[in-house]
């Protein structure tokens, strides 16, 4: 069972735009195509509430409030219990899923996301939960770096933030030059 993939569904949910039903439908990956077909309007508020609660868990983890992260994950595990099942198309493709078909899309998706994030916390600790350091972003991520040093959700955010910082330093340096020095650097 790929717990990391389930944990990443929690990240995908927190970072998703759930402004409307179509936004919710874009959350599902190719592997979850059946969810896109079966999701209904009444799932949207369930996903939105879970999104806020999962964001809280990332905030708890990044601020060292492990006990609060665990308490919230335990509450979500109770709300979205795991029901393991074997799935596949033939004897060479058997794999585990954490919930049974027939549950609502929100119950199935959220059980997997919460289970994956819970296993991640137990395996790596909540210090590996991250919130992008780019103030314009705010996306969450799971830090898979070897020394727990990741600060950004993506290379794009890291580059954008570093370029902005470089430009700010350059502006500050230009402002501190005297008028005579400024003319000499042109």
Number of C-alpha atoms within 10 A of each C-alpha: 9 10 17 15 14 25 22 19 22 28 23 19 24 24 17 17 15 19 10 11 16 13 13 21 18 13 18 19 13 9 7 12 12 12 19 17 11 10 17 15 11 11 15 20 14 13 21 18 10 20 21 12 18 24 19 17 23 26 20 21 23 17 13 14 15 19 12 15 23 18 12 17 21 15 14 20 18 12 13 20 18 19 14 12 12 12 12 11 8 7 7 7 9 11 13 12 19 21 20 15 12 8 11 16 20 20 21 21 22 27 24 28 28 28 23 22 28 22 15 20 20 11 10 14 14 27 18 21 25 26 23 18 17 19 10 10 14 16 21 24 24 23 20 12 9 7 7 14 11 20 15 22 20 15 9 10 20 17 13 14 18 13 12 13 12 12 12 12 12 11 11 11 10 14 11 10 12 10 10 8 11 12 9 8 8 5
